[in-house]
Amino acid sequence: MNRNYFSRRKALAVIGSMSTLSLSQAQTENYPNRPIRIILGFPPGGPNDIVARVMGIRLTELLGQPIVIDNRPGAIGTIATKAVVTAPADGYTLLYTSTTFVLAAALRPSLPFDPIKDLTPITATVAAPMVLMVNPALPCRNVDEFIAYVKANPGKLSFASGGNGSITHVAPVQLLQHSGLDAVHIPYKGSAPAMLDLIGGQVQFAMDASNSALPFVREGKARAIAVTSRNRLTALPQVPTIAESWIPNYEAIAWQGVMASAKTPTSIVNKLSSAINQVLKHDVVREKLQELGIDVIGGSPQTYAALVNSEIERWSKVGKKANIVLE
């Protein structure tokens, strides 16, 4: 091999790099030029669906292309996640994630995808504390009465969740175990049907994100016992936190965010992150989210990646201690 050979190889490598860069730039400049599909692993009407649709309206205006919300519930979000992982990595199929995503990674020994390697974070969107609620027919108006009532009826009460391995399943289990309480877990395919059975009396209590819980509490269809944030909610100032009334320093937040397939061009990921952050700052969006008791997070793909990694570590420890393993 001579010096000319290496020179030609070097020149070809530079040309190839420039071509790749040009392609990436062209993709970004032309993106989006058709509808964008956002896939959710939850049914319509739940806390994730509500926020995704509020954001979708403004994203449509900002990006100039329709945002299509595609609900694919089941299997703690793995059906939706697999659909995104196997879709073309072109930024036109996105995943709307939640705490359930990291719980699947933390509690399920095998998944049809690698939650870290097969997806790339775009941005965290919002965070909502959860509300522990009972059906109004129960004689419980505070934490002490709730604990006493569950303790007096071991194994006779049931609680609803948005699905096995969801935050609405794992967080109540953690509370019950802390006080040695026994109740039956009834999983549903999302928060919406779980809440319907709570207010209908088919189950006696539940924990759900504030944006899903508040309408029912305000209408008197469910009674709020405690909230999972560090501080009391502005929307429910009379309801104590679990940290002040039950378990010191306790906090459990249901957060949400957007991801794409791992091979999506960085330029498109950054463009989407910028657009979503801009939407989250929109006055109408912020007002709507505040009405629902939701806090805006936002931020870069890197900060969202750090959140995902830390949450997987946290809930892995909780799952191991509570002996929760999902098949």
C-alpha positions as protocol buffer text, in pm:
chain_id: "A"
residue {
  index: 1
  type: MET
  ca { x: 0 y: 0 z: 0 }
}
residue {
  index: 2
  type: ASN
  ca { x: 138 y: 344 z: -92 }
}
residue {
  index: 3
  type: ARG
  ca { x: 89 y: 695 z: 37 }
}
residue {
  index: 4
  type: ASN
  ca { x: -159 y: 774 z: -245 }
}
residue {
  index: 5
  type: TYR
  ca { x: -384 y: 490 z: -128 }
}
residue {
  index: 6
  type: PHE
  ca { x: -405 y: 633 z: 223 }
}
residue {
  index: 7
  type: SER
  ca { x: -463 y: 979 z: 83 }
}
residue {
  index: 8
  type: ARG
  ca { x: -754 y: 851 z: -125 }
}
residue {
  index: 9
  type: ARG
  ca { x: -897 y: 664 z: 175 }
}
residue {
  index: 10
  type: LYS
  ca { x: -872 y: 977 z: 387 }
}
residue {
  index: 11
  type: ALA
  ca { x: -1038 y: 1188 z: 119 }
}
residue {
  index: 12
  type: LEU
  ca { x: -1322 y: 936 z: 81 }
}
residue {
  index: 13
  type: ALA
  ca { x: -1371 y: 931 z: 457 }
}
residue {
  index: 14
  type: VAL
  ca { x: -1397 y: 1310 z: 466 }
}
residue {
  index: 15
  type: ILE
  ca { x: -1641 y: 1309 z: 172 }
}
residue {
  index: 16
  type: GLY
  ca { x: -1847 y: 1037 z: 344 }
}
residue {
  index: 17
  type: SER
  ca { x: -1854 y: 1237 z: 668 }
}
residue {
  index: 18
  type: MET
  ca { x: -1959 y: 1549 z: 482 }
}
residue {
  index: 19
  type: SER
  ca { x: -2230 y: 1352 z: 299 }
}
residue {
  index: 20
  type: THR
  ca { x: -2363 y: 1218 z: 628 }
}
residue {
  index: 21
  type: LEU
  ca { x: -2360 y: 1566 z: 776 }
}
residue {
  index: 22
  type: SER
  ca { x: -2536 y: 1706 z: 470 }
}
residue {
  index: 23
  type: LEU
  ca { x: -2798 y: 1431 z: 489 }
}
residue {
  index: 24
  type: SER
  ca { x: -2855 y: 1502 z: 858 }
}
residue {
  index: 25
  type: GLN
  ca { x: -2887 y: 1874 z: 790 }
}
residue {
  index: 26
  type: ALA
  ca { x: -3128 y: 1809 z: 503 }
}
residue {
  index: 27
  type: GLN
  ca { x: -3338 y: 1580 z: 725 }
}
residue {
  index: 28
  type: THR
  ca { x: -3357 y: 1850 z: 991 }
}
residue {
  index: 29
  type: GLU
  ca { x: -3439 y: 2130 z: 747 }
}
residue {
  index: 30
  type: ASN
  ca { x: -3719 y: 1927 z: 587 }
}
residue {
  index: 31
  type: TYR
  ca { x: -3845 y: 1786 z: 916 }
}
residue {
  index: 32
  type: PRO
  ca { x: -4131 y: 1746 z: 964 }
}
residue {
  index: 33
  type: ASN
  ca { x: -4295 y: 1724 z: 625 }
}
residue {
  index: 34
  type: ARG
  ca { x: -4572 y: 1481 z: 721 }
}
residue {
  index: 35
  type: PRO
  ca { x: -4777 y: 1388 z: 1030 }
}
residue {
  index: 36
  type: ILE
  ca { x: -4598 y: 1280 z: 1348 }
}
residue {
  index: 37
  type: ARG
  ca { x: -4739 y: 988 z: 1545 }
}
residue {
  index: 38
  type: ILE
  ca { x: -4703 y: 985 z: 1924 }
}
residue {
  index: 39
  type: ILE
  ca { x: -4770 y: 640 z: 2067 }
}
residue {
  index: 40
  type: LEU
  ca { x: -4891 y: 597 z: 2427 }
}
residue {
  index: 41
  type: GLY
  ca { x: -4910 y: 274 z: 2621 }
}
residue {
  index: 42
  type: PHE
  ca { x: -5233 y: 386 z: 2789 }
}
residue {
  index: 43
  type: PRO
  ca { x: -5601 y: 419 z: 2691 }
}
residue {
  index: 44
  type: PRO
  ca { x: -5768 y: 754 z: 2620 }
}
residue {
  index: 45
  type: GLY
  ca { x: -5871 y: 966 z: 2916 }
}
residue {
  index: 46
  type: GLY
  ca { x: -5585 y: 882 z: 3150 }
}
residue {
  index: 47
  type: PRO
  ca { x: -5324 y: 1126 z: 3287 }
}
residue {
  index: 48
  type: ASN
  ca { x: -5067 y: 1060 z: 3013 }
}
residue {
  index: 49
  type: ASP
  ca { x: -5325 y: 1084 z: 2737 }
}
residue {
  index: 50
  type: ILE
  ca { x: -5460 y: 1415 z: 2869 }
}
residue {
  index: 51
  type: VAL
  ca { x: -5119 y: 1585 z: 2869 }
}
residue {
  index: 52
  type: ALA
  ca { x: -5015 y: 1438 z: 2534 }
}
residue {
  index: 53
  type: ARG
  ca { x: -5328 y: 1578 z: 2368 }
}
residue {
  index: 54
  type: VAL
  ca { x: -5287 y: 1922 z: 2528 }
}
residue {
  index: 55
  type: MET
  ca { x: -4929 y: 1932 z: 2398 }
}
residue {
  index: 56
  type: GLY
  ca { x: -5025 y: 1786 z: 2061 }
}
residue {
  index: 57
  type: ILE
  ca { x: -5252 y: 2078 z: 1977 }
}
residue {
  index: 58
  type: ARG
  ca { x: -4971 y: 2333 z: 2023 }
}
residue {
  index: 59
  type: LEU
  ca { x: -4707 y: 2112 z: 1859 }
}
residue {
  index: 60
  type: THR
  ca { x: -4928 y: 2089 z: 1551 }
}
residue {
  index: 61
  type: GLU
  ca { x: -4937 y: 2468 z: 1532 }
}
residue {
  index: 62
  type: LEU
  ca { x: -4564 y: 2505 z: 1596 }
}
residue {
  index: 63
  type: LEU
  ca { x: -4435 y: 2233 z: 1361 }
}
residue {
  index: 64
  type: GLY
  ca { x: -4698 y: 2280 z: 1091 }
}
residue {
  index: 65
  type: GLN
  ca { x: -4784 y: 1910 z: 1075 }
}
residue {
  index: 66
  type: PRO
  ca { x: -5061 y: 1708 z: 1246 }
}
residue {
  index: 67
  type: ILE
  ca { x: -4968 y: 1534 z: 1571 }
}
residue {
  index: 68
  type: VAL
  ca { x: -5154 y: 1203 z: 1585 }
}
residue {
  index: 69
  type: ILE
  ca { x: -5204 y: 1049 z: 1932 }
}
residue {
  index: 70
  type: ASP
  ca { x: -5202 y: 669 z: 1903 }
}
residue {
  index: 71
  type: ASN
  ca { x: -5318 y: 479 z: 2216 }
}
residue {
  index: 72
  type: ARG
  ca { x: -5183 y: 124 z: 2246 }
}
residue {
  index: 73
  type: PRO
  ca { x: -5243 y: 11 z: 2606 }
}
residue {
  index: 74
  type: GLY
  ca { x: -5130 y: -309 z: 2771 }
}
residue {
  index: 75
  type: ALA
  ca { x: -4828 y: -494 z: 2912 }
}
residue {
  index: 76
  type: ILE
  ca { x: -4709 y: -194 z: 3121 }
}
residue {
  index: 77
  type: GLY
  ca { x: -4636 y: 6 z: 2810 }
}
residue {
  index: 78
  type: THR
  ca { x: -4420 y: -253 z: 2634 }
}
residue {
  index: 79
  type: ILE
  ca { x: -4661 y: -285 z: 2339 }
}
residue {
  index: 80
  type: ALA
  ca { x: -4631 y: 87 z: 2268 }
}
residue {
  index: 81
  type: THR
  ca { x: -4256 y: 92 z: 2329 }
}
residue {
  index: 82
  type: LYS
  ca { x: -4191 y: -200 z: 2095 }
}
residue {
  index: 83
  type: ALA
  ca { x: -4393 y: -25 z: 1823 }
}
residue {
  index: 84
  type: VAL
  ca { x: -4161 y: 276 z: 1845 }
}
residue {
  index: 85
  type: VAL
  ca { x: -3841 y: 71 z: 1870 }
}
residue {
  index: 86
  type: THR
  ca { x: -3928 y: -121 z: 1551 }
}
residue {
  index: 87
  type: ALA
  ca { x: -4048 y: 186 z: 1357 }
}
residue {
  index: 88
  type: PRO
  ca { x: -3816 y: 379 z: 1121 }
}
residue {
  index: 89
  type: ALA
  ca { x: -3581 y: 606 z: 1316 }
}
residue {
  index: 90
  type: ASP
  ca { x: -3689 y: 919 z: 1132 }
}
residue {
  index: 91
  type: GLY
  ca { x: -3865 y: 1120 z: 1402 }
}
residue {
  index: 92
  type: TYR
  ca { x: -4216 y: 1048 z: 1274 }
}
residue {
  index: 93
  type: THR
  ca { x: -4296 y: 783 z: 1537 }
}
residue {
  index: 94
  type: LEU
  ca { x: -4243 y: 895 z: 1896 }
}
residue {
  index: 95
  type: LEU
  ca { x: -4311 y: 737 z: 2234 }
}
residue {
  index: 96
  type: TYR
  ca { x: -4489 y: 921 z: 2513 }
}
residue {
  index: 97
  type: THR
  ca { x: -4340 y: 767 z: 2823 }
}
residue {
  index: 98
  type: SER
  ca { x: -4409 y: 783 z: 3195 }
}
residue {
  index: 99
  type: THR
  ca { x: -4279 y: 641 z: 3520 }
}
residue {
  index: 100
  type: THR
  ca { x: -4427 y: 311 z: 3402 }
}
residue {
  index: 101
  type: PHE
  ca { x: -4146 y: 292 z: 3145 }
}
residue {
  index: 102
  type: VAL
  ca { x: -3873 y: 279 z: 3411 }
}
residue {
  index: 103
  type: LEU
  ca { x: -4082 y: 47 z: 3627 }
}
residue {
  index: 104
  type: ALA
  ca { x: -4097 y: -203 z: 3341 }
}
residue {
  index: 105
  type: ALA
  ca { x: -3719 y: -178 z: 3310 }
}
residue {
  index: 106
  type: ALA
  ca { x: -3677 y: -215 z: 3687 }
}
residue {
  index: 107
  type: LEU
  ca { x: -3927 y: -493 z: 3758 }
}
residue {
  index: 108
  type: ARG
  ca { x: -3938 y: -706 z: 3446 }
}
residue {
  index: 109
  type: PRO
  ca { x: -3651 y: -955 z: 3405 }
}
residue {
  index: 110
  type: SER
  ca { x: -3689 y: -969 z: 3027 }
}
residue {
  index: 111
  type: LEU
  ca { x: -3820 y: -714 z: 2779 }
}
residue {
  index: 112
  type: PRO
  ca { x: -3854 y: -728 z: 2398 }
}
residue {
  index: 113
  type: PHE
  ca { x: -3621 y: -425 z: 2381 }
}
residue {
  index: 114
  type: ASP
  ca { x: -3340 y: -257 z: 2573 }
}
residue {
  index: 115
  type: PRO
  ca { x: -3489 y: 49 z: 2747 }
}
residue {
  index: 116
  type: ILE
  ca { x: -3155 y: 230 z: 2742 }
}
residue {
  index: 117
  type: LYS
  ca { x: -2994 y: 122 z: 2414 }
}
residue {
  index: 118
  type: ASP
  ca { x: -3302 y: 106 z: 2189 }
}
residue {
  index: 119
  type: LEU
  ca { x: -3448 y: 447 z: 2273 }
}
residue {
  index: 120
  type: THR
  ca { x: -3320 y: 801 z: 2289 }
}
residue {
  index: 121
  type: PRO
  ca { x: -3469 y: 1055 z: 2532 }
}
residue {
  index: 122
  type: ILE
  ca { x: -3603 y: 1379 z: 2383 }
}
residue {
  index: 123
  type: THR
  ca { x: -3732 y: 1564 z: 2687 }
}
residue {
  index: 124
  type: ALA
  ca { x: -3919 y: 1516 z: 3010 }
}
residue {
  index: 125
  type: THR
  ca { x: -4251 y: 1698 z: 2993 }
}
residue {
  index: 126
  type: VAL
  ca { x: -4440 y: 1710 z: 3321 }
}
residue {
  index: 127
  type: ALA
  ca { x: -4449 y: 1566 z: 3671 }
}
residue {
  index: 128
  type: ALA
  ca { x: -4754 y: 1505 z: 3883 }
}
residue {
  index: 129
  type: PRO
  ca { x: -4774 y: 1400 z: 4247 }
}
residue {
  index: 130
  type: MET
  ca { x: -5024 y: 1128 z: 4319 }
}
residue {
  index: 131
  type: VAL
  ca { x: -5333 y: 1129 z: 4536 }
}
residue {
  index: 132
  type: LEU
  ca { x: -5438 y: 845 z: 4765 }
}
residue {
  index: 133
  type: MET
  ca { x: -5819 y: 825 z: 4738 }
}
residue {
  index: 134
  type: VAL
  ca { x: -6100 y: 618 z: 4881 }
}
residue {
  index: 135
  type: ASN
  ca { x: -6454 y: 562 z: 4766 }
}
residue {
  index: 136
  type: PRO
  ca { x: -6673 y: 809 z: 4960 }
}
residue {
  index: 137
  type: ALA
  ca { x: -6869 y: 518 z: 5110 }
}
residue {
  index: 138
  type: LEU
  ca { x: -6565 y: 420 z: 5321 }
}
residue {
  index: 139
  type: PRO
  ca { x: -6559 y: 564 z: 5676 }
}
residue {
  index: 140
  type: CYS
  ca { x: -6209 y: 709 z: 5623 }
}
residue {
  index: 141
  type: ARG
  ca { x: -6136 y: 1082 z: 5619 }
}
residue {
  index: 142
  type: ASN
  ca { x: -5766 y: 1089 z: 5703 }
}
residue {
  index: 143
  type: VAL
  ca { x: -5456 y: 871 z: 5705 }
}
residue {
  index: 144
  type: ASP
  ca { x: -5504 y: 738 z: 6059 }
}
residue {
  index: 145
  type: GLU
  ca { x: -5862 y: 631 z: 5987 }
}
residue {
  index: 146
  type: PHE
  ca { x: -5753 y: 476 z: 5656 }
}
residue {
  index: 147
  type: ILE
  ca { x: -5477 y: 270 z: 5820 }
}
residue {
  index: 148
  type: ALA
  ca { x: -5709 y: 160 z: 6100 }
}
residue {
  index: 149
  type: TYR
  ca { x: -5983 y: 58 z: 5856 }
}
residue {
  index: 150
  type: VAL
  ca { x: -5752 y: -145 z: 5631 }
}
residue {
  index: 151
  type: LYS
  ca { x: -5594 y: -306 z: 5939 }
}
residue {
  index: 152
  type: ALA
  ca { x: -5940 y: -401 z: 6071 }
}
residue {
  index: 153
  type: ASN
  ca { x: -6030 y: -564 z: 5736 }
}
residue {
  index: 154
  type: PRO
  ca { x: -5719 y: -762 z: 5631 }
}
residue {
  index: 155
  type: GLY
  ca { x: -5748 y: -894 z: 5274 }
}
residue {
  index: 156
  type: LYS
  ca { x: -6108 y: -772 z: 5241 }
}
residue {
  index: 157
  type: LEU
  ca { x: -6041 y: -441 z: 5065 }
}
residue {
  index: 158
  type: SER
  ca { x: -5917 y: -398 z: 4711 }
}
residue {
  index: 159
  type: PHE
  ca { x: -5727 y: -118 z: 4540 }
}
residue {
  index: 160
  type: ALA
  ca { x: -5717 y: -31 z: 4172 }
}
residue {
  index: 161
  type: SER
  ca { x: -5413 y: 53 z: 3963 }
}
residue {
  index: 162
  type: GLY
  ca { x: -5344 y: 145 z: 3602 }
}
residue {
  index: 163
  type: GLY
  ca { x: -5175 y: -192 z: 3551 }
}
residue {
  index: 164
  type: ASN
  ca { x: -4927 y: -438 z: 3700 }
}
residue {
  index: 165
  type: GLY
  ca { x: -4595 y: -266 z: 3757 }
}
residue {
  index: 166
  type: SER
  ca { x: -4733 y: 86 z: 3713 }
}
residue {
  index: 167
  type: ILE
  ca { x: -4652 y: 361 z: 3964 }
}
residue {
  index: 168
  type: THR
  ca { x: -5017 y: 336 z: 4075 }
}
residue {
  index: 169
  type: HIS
  ca { x: -4948 y: -27 z: 4169 }
}
residue {
  index: 170
  type: VAL
  ca { x: -4598 y: -9 z: 4318 }
}
residue {
  index: 171
  type: ALA
  ca { x: -4646 y: 305 z: 4529 }
}
residue {
  index: 172
  type: PRO
  ca { x: -4955 y: 175 z: 4719 }
}
residue {
  index: 173
  type: VAL
  ca { x: -4780 y: -159 z: 4776 }
}
residue {
  index: 174
  type: GLN
  ca { x: -4490 y: 30 z: 4930 }
}
residue {
  index: 175
  type: LEU
  ca { x: -4727 y: 215 z: 5164 }
}
residue {
  index: 176
  type: LEU
  ca { x: -4918 y: -98 z: 5265 }
}
residue {
  index: 177
  type: GLN
  ca { x: -4599 y: -292 z: 5337 }
}
residue {
  index: 178
  type: HIS
  ca { x: -4464 y: -9 z: 5547 }
}
residue {
  index: 179
  type: SER
  ca { x: -4757 y: -46 z: 5789 }
}
residue {
  index: 180
  type: GLY
  ca { x: -4808 y: -420 z: 5756 }
}
residue {
  index: 181
  type: LEU
  ca { x: -5144 y: -379 z: 5580 }
}
residue {
  index: 182
  type: ASP
  ca { x: -5308 y: -636 z: 5354 }
}
residue {
  index: 183
  type: ALA
  ca { x: -5529 y: -547 z: 5057 }
}
residue {
  index: 184
  type: VAL
  ca { x: -5602 y: -703 z: 4717 }
}
residue {
  index: 185
  type: HIS
  ca { x: -5452 y: -541 z: 4406 }
}
residue {
  index: 186
  type: ILE
  ca { x: -5682 y: -513 z: 4102 }
}
residue {
  index: 187
  type: PRO
  ca { x: -5492 y: -406 z: 3788 }
}
residue {
  index: 188
  type: TYR
  ca { x: -5662 y: -228 z: 3497 }
}
residue {
  index: 189
  type: LYS
  ca { x: -5552 y: -128 z: 3149 }
}
residue {
  index: 190
  type: GLY
  ca { x: -5489 y: 234 z: 3241 }
}
residue {
  index: 191
  type: SER
  ca { x: -5595 y: 489 z: 3500 }
}
residue {
  index: 192
  type: ALA
  ca { x: -5927 y: 581 z: 3338 }
}
residue {
  index: 193
  type: PRO
  ca { x: -6099 y: 242 z: 3389 }
}
residue {
  index: 194
  type: ALA
  ca { x: -5938 y: 210 z: 3733 }
}
residue {
  index: 195
  type: MET
  ca { x: -6088 y: 541 z: 3843 }
}
residue {
  index: 196
  type: LEU
  ca { x: -6430 y: 446 z: 3706 }
}
residue {
  index: 197
  type: ASP
  ca { x: -6437 y: 136 z: 3924 }
}
residue {
  index: 198
  type: LEU
  ca { x: -6317 y: 335 z: 4225 }
}
residue {
  index: 199
  type: ILE
  ca { x: -6603 y: 583 z: 4202 }
}
residue {
  index: 200
  type: GLY
  ca { x: -6840 y: 298 z: 4120 }
}
residue {
  index: 201
  type: GLY
  ca { x: -6746 y: 115 z: 4439 }
}
residue {
  index: 202
  type: GLN
  ca { x: -6605 y: -199 z: 4274 }
}
residue {
  index: 203
  type: VAL
  ca { x: -6274 y: -122 z: 4451 }
}
residue {
  index: 204
  type: GLN
  ca { x: -6232 y: 67 z: 4776 }
}
residue {
  index: 205
  type: PHE
  ca { x: -5921 y: 279 z: 4721 }
}
residue {
  index: 206
  type: ALA
  ca { x: -5662 y: 381 z: 4464 }
}
residue {
  index: 207
  type: MET
  ca { x: -5369 y: 608 z: 4402 }
}
residue {
  index: 208
  type: ASP
  ca { x: -5349 y: 812 z: 4083 }
}
residue {
  index: 209
  type: ALA
  ca { x: -5174 y: 1113 z: 3935 }
}
residue {
  index: 210
  type: SER
  ca { x: -5320 y: 1446 z: 4043 }
}
residue {
  index: 211
  type: ASN
  ca { x: -5435 y: 1544 z: 3693 }
}
residue {
  index: 212
  type: SER
  ca { x: -5645 y: 1229 z: 3674 }
}
residue {
  index: 213
  type: ALA
  ca { x: -5762 y: 1237 z: 4037 }
}
residue {
  index: 214
  type: LEU
  ca { x: -5855 y: 1604 z: 4086 }
}
residue {
  index: 215
  type: PRO
  ca { x: -6176 y: 1610 z: 3878 }
}
residue {
  index: 216
  type: PHE
  ca { x: -6320 y: 1317 z: 4076 }
}
residue {
  index: 217
  type: VAL
  ca { x: -6214 y: 1464 z: 4411 }
}
residue {
  index: 218
  type: ARG
  ca { x: -6360 y: 1807 z: 4326 }
}
residue {
  index: 219
  type: GLU
  ca { x: -6690 y: 1648 z: 4226 }
}
residue {
  index: 220
  type: GLY
  ca { x: -6705 y: 1446 z: 4547 }
}
residue {
  index: 221
  type: LYS
  ca { x: -6689 y: 1114 z: 4362 }
}
residue {
  index: 222
  type: ALA
  ca { x: -6366 y: 1021 z: 4542 }
}
residue {
  index: 223
  type: ARG
  ca { x: -6224 y: 1134 z: 4877 }
}
residue {
  index: 224
  type: ALA
  ca { x: -5860 y: 1243 z: 4892 }
}
residue {
  index: 225
  type: ILE
  ca { x: -5670 y: 1104 z: 5193 }
}
residue {
  index: 226
  type: ALA
  ca { x: -5313 y: 1214 z: 5123 }
}
residue {
  index: 227
  type: VAL
  ca { x: -5078 y: 1330 z: 4845 }
}
residue {
  index: 228
  type: THR
  ca { x: -4733 y: 1196 z: 4755 }
}
residue {
  index: 229
  type: SER
  ca { x: -4549 y: 1524 z: 4695 }
}
residue {
  index: 230
  type: ARG
  ca { x: -4310 y: 1678 z: 4947 }
}
residue {
  index: 231
  type: ASN
  ca { x: -4540 y: 1978 z: 4987 }
}
residue {
  index: 232
  type: ARG
  ca { x: -4918 y: 2002 z: 4988 }
}
residue {
  index: 233
  type: LEU
  ca { x: -5085 y: 2065 z: 4654 }
}
residue {
  index: 234
  type: THR
  ca { x: -5213 y: 2414 z: 4585 }
}
residue {
  index: 235
  type: ALA
  ca { x: -5522 y: 2249 z: 4435 }
}
residue {
  index: 236
  type: LEU
  ca { x: -5580 y: 2043 z: 4754 }
}
residue {
  index: 237
  type: PRO
  ca { x: -5441 y: 2255 z: 5039 }
}
residue {
  index: 238
  type: GLN
  ca { x: -5644 y: 2074 z: 5304 }
}
residue {
  index: 239
  type: VAL
  ca { x: -5505 y: 1731 z: 5212 }
}
residue {
  index: 240
  type: PRO
  ca { x: -5181 y: 1637 z: 5395 }
}
residue {
  index: 241
  type: THR
  ca { x: -4876 y: 1479 z: 5237 }
}
residue {
  index: 242
  type: ILE
  ca { x: -4784 y: 1119 z: 5314 }
}
residue {
  index: 243
  type: ALA
  ca { x: -4451 y: 1253 z: 5442 }
}
residue {
  index: 244
  type: GLU
  ca { x: -4619 y: 1464 z: 5712 }
}
residue {
  index: 245
  type: SER
  ca { x: -4894 y: 1219 z: 5806 }
}
residue {
  index: 246
  type: TRP
  ca { x: -4754 y: 871 z: 5749 }
}
residue {
  index: 247
  type: ILE
  ca { x: -4397 y: 806 z: 5626 }
}
residue {
  index: 248
  type: PRO
  ca { x: -4132 y: 1074 z: 5686 }
}
residue {
  index: 249
  type: ASN
  ca { x: -3949 y: 1199 z: 5372 }
}
residue {
  index: 250
  type: TYR
  ca { x: -4176 y: 998 z: 5143 }
}
residue {
  index: 251
  type: GLU
  ca { x: -4221 y: 1119 z: 4786 }
}
residue {
  index: 252
  type: ALA
  ca { x: -4347 y: 950 z: 4469 }
}
residue {
  index: 253
  type: ILE
  ca { x: -4396 y: 1146 z: 4150 }
}
residue {
  index: 254
  type: ALA
  ca { x: -4556 y: 1031 z: 3826 }
}
residue {
  index: 255
  type: TRP
  ca { x: -4351 y: 1198 z: 3552 }
}
residue {
  index: 256
  type: GLN
  ca { x: -4393 y: 1190 z: 3174 }
}
residue {
  index: 257
  type: GLY
  ca { x: -4172 y: 1248 z: 2872 }
}
residue {
  index: 258
  type: VAL
  ca { x: -4106 y: 1187 z: 2504 }
}
residue {
  index: 259
  type: MET
  ca { x: -3862 y: 942 z: 2343 }
}
residue {
  index: 260
  type: ALA
  ca { x: -3768 y: 825 z: 1995 }
}
residue {
  index: 261
  type: SER
  ca { x: -3591 y: 529 z: 1842 }
}
residue {
  index: 262
  type: ALA
  ca { x: -3222 y: 523 z: 1937 }
}
residue {
  index: 263
  type: LYS
  ca { x: -3100 y: 580 z: 1579 }
}
residue {
  index: 264
  type: THR
  ca { x: -3304 y: 895 z: 1523 }
}
residue {
  index: 265
  type: PRO
  ca { x: -3066 y: 1169 z: 1397 }
}
residue {
  index: 266
  type: THR
  ca { x: -2942 y: 1391 z: 1678 }
}
residue {
  index: 267
  type: SER
  ca { x: -3045 y: 1698 z: 1479 }
}
residue {
  index: 268
  type: ILE
  ca { x: -3408 y: 1581 z: 1474 }
}
residue {
  index: 269
  type: VAL
  ca { x: -3399 y: 1487 z: 1844 }
}
residue {
  index: 270
  type: ASN
  ca { x: -3272 y: 1836 z: 1928 }
}
residue {
  index: 271
  type: LYS
  ca { x: -3533 y: 2000 z: 1704 }
}
residue {
  index: 272
  type: LEU
  ca { x: -3812 y: 1804 z: 1874 }
}
residue {
  index: 273
  type: SER
  ca { x: -3674 y: 1879 z: 2220 }
}
residue {
  index: 274
  type: SER
  ca { x: -3664 y: 2250 z: 2142 }
}
residue {
  index: 275
  type: ALA
  ca { x: -4020 y: 2245 z: 2004 }
}
residue {
  index: 276
  type: ILE
  ca { x: -4164 y: 2054 z: 2300 }
}
residue {
  index: 277
  type: ASN
  ca { x: -3990 y: 2283 z: 2549 }
}
residue {
  index: 278
  type: GLN
  ca { x: -4136 y: 2581 z: 2363 }
}
residue {
  index: 279
  type: VAL
  ca { x: -4484 y: 2427 z: 2385 }
}
residue {
  index: 280
  type: LEU
  ca { x: -4443 y: 2367 z: 2759 }
}
residue {
  index: 281
  type: LYS
  ca { x: -4373 y: 2738 z: 2806 }
}
residue {
  index: 282
  type: HIS
  ca { x: -4690 y: 2841 z: 2621 }
}
residue {
  index: 283
  type: ASP
  ca { x: -4925 y: 3034 z: 2853 }
}
residue {
  index: 284
  type: VAL
  ca { x: -5235 y: 2835 z: 2753 }
}
residue {
  index: 285
  type: VAL
  ca { x: -5055 y: 2502 z: 2807 }
}
residue {
  index: 286
  type: ARG
  ca { x: -4912 y: 2610 z: 3144 }
}
residue {
  index: 287
  type: GLU
  ca { x: -5252 y: 2734 z: 3264 }
}
residue {
  index: 288
  type: LYS
  ca { x: -5418 y: 2409 z: 3162 }
}
residue {
  index: 289
  type: LEU
  ca { x: -5151 y: 2200 z: 3336 }
}
residue {
  index: 290
  type: GLN
  ca { x: -5171 y: 2410 z: 3651 }
}
residue {
  index: 291
  type: GLU
  ca { x: -5548 y: 2354 z: 3661 }
}
residue {
  index: 292
  type: LEU
  ca { x: -5472 y: 1982 z: 3663 }
}
residue {
  index: 293
  type: GLY
  ca { x: -5212 y: 2013 z: 3940 }
}
residue {
  index: 294
  type: ILE
  ca { x: -4922 y: 1927 z: 3712 }
}
residue {
  index: 295
  type: ASP
  ca { x: -4571 y: 2074 z: 3718 }
}
residue {
  index: 296
  type: VAL
  ca { x: -4380 y: 2139 z: 3396 }
}
residue {
  index: 297
  type: ILE
  ca { x: -4033 y: 1980 z: 3379 }
}
residue {
  index: 298
  type: GLY
  ca { x: -3888 y: 2033 z: 3031 }
}
residue {
  index: 299
  type: GLY
  ca { x: -3513 y: 2030 z: 2977 }
}
residue {
  index: 300
  type: SER
  ca { x: -3259 y: 1871 z: 2746 }
}
residue {
  index: 301
  type: PRO
  ca { x: -3232 y: 1511 z: 2620 }
}
residue {
  index: 302
  type: GLN
  ca { x: -2935 y: 1470 z: 2854 }
}
residue {
  index: 303
  type: THR
  ca { x: -3126 y: 1572 z: 3167 }
}
residue {
  index: 304
  type: TYR
  ca { x: -3410 y: 1339 z: 3074 }
}
residue {
  index: 305
  type: ALA
  ca { x: -3164 y: 1052 z: 3026 }
}
residue {
  index: 306
  type: ALA
  ca { x: -3024 y: 1117 z: 3375 }
}
residue {
  index: 307
  type: LEU
  ca { x: -3377 y: 1111 z: 3521 }
}
residue {
  index: 308
  type: VAL
  ca { x: -3458 y: 780 z: 3351 }
}
residue {
  index: 309
  type: ASN
  ca { x: -3136 y: 616 z: 3476 }
}
residue {
  index: 310
  type: SER
  ca { x: -3183 y: 736 z: 3835 }
}
residue {
  index: 311
  type: GLU
  ca { x: -3549 y: 625 z: 3842 }
}
residue {
  index: 312
  type: ILE
  ca { x: -3464 y: 277 z: 3713 }
}
residue {
  index: 313
  type: GLU
  ca { x: -3211 y: 243 z: 3995 }
}
residue {
  index: 314
  type: ARG
  ca { x: -3459 y: 370 z: 4256 }
}
residue {
  index: 315
  type: TRP
  ca { x: -3752 y: 146 z: 4162 }
}
residue {
  index: 316
  type: SER
  ca { x: -3528 y: -158 z: 4117 }
}
residue {
  index: 317
  type: LYS
  ca { x: -3449 y: -130 z: 4487 }
}
residue {
  index: 318
  type: VAL
  ca { x: -3818 y: -85 z: 4579 }
}
residue {
  index: 319
  type: GLY
  ca { x: -3921 y: -382 z: 4364 }
}
residue {
  index: 320
  type: LYS
  ca { x: -3657 y: -605 z: 4518 }
}
residue {
  index: 321
  type: LYS
  ca { x: -3759 y: -509 z: 4872 }
}
residue {
  index: 322
  type: ALA
  ca { x: -4130 y: -561 z: 4796 }
}
residue {
  index: 323
  type: ASN
  ca { x: -4059 y: -878 z: 4597 }
}
residue {
  index: 324
  type: ILE
  ca { x: -4238 y: -744 z: 4289 }
}
residue {
  index: 325
  type: VAL
  ca { x: -4130 y: -926 z: 3973 }
}
residue {
  index: 326
  type: LEU
  ca { x: -4329 y: -893 z: 3651 }
}
residue {
  index: 327
  type: GLU
  ca { x: -4333 y: -1173 z: 3397 }
}
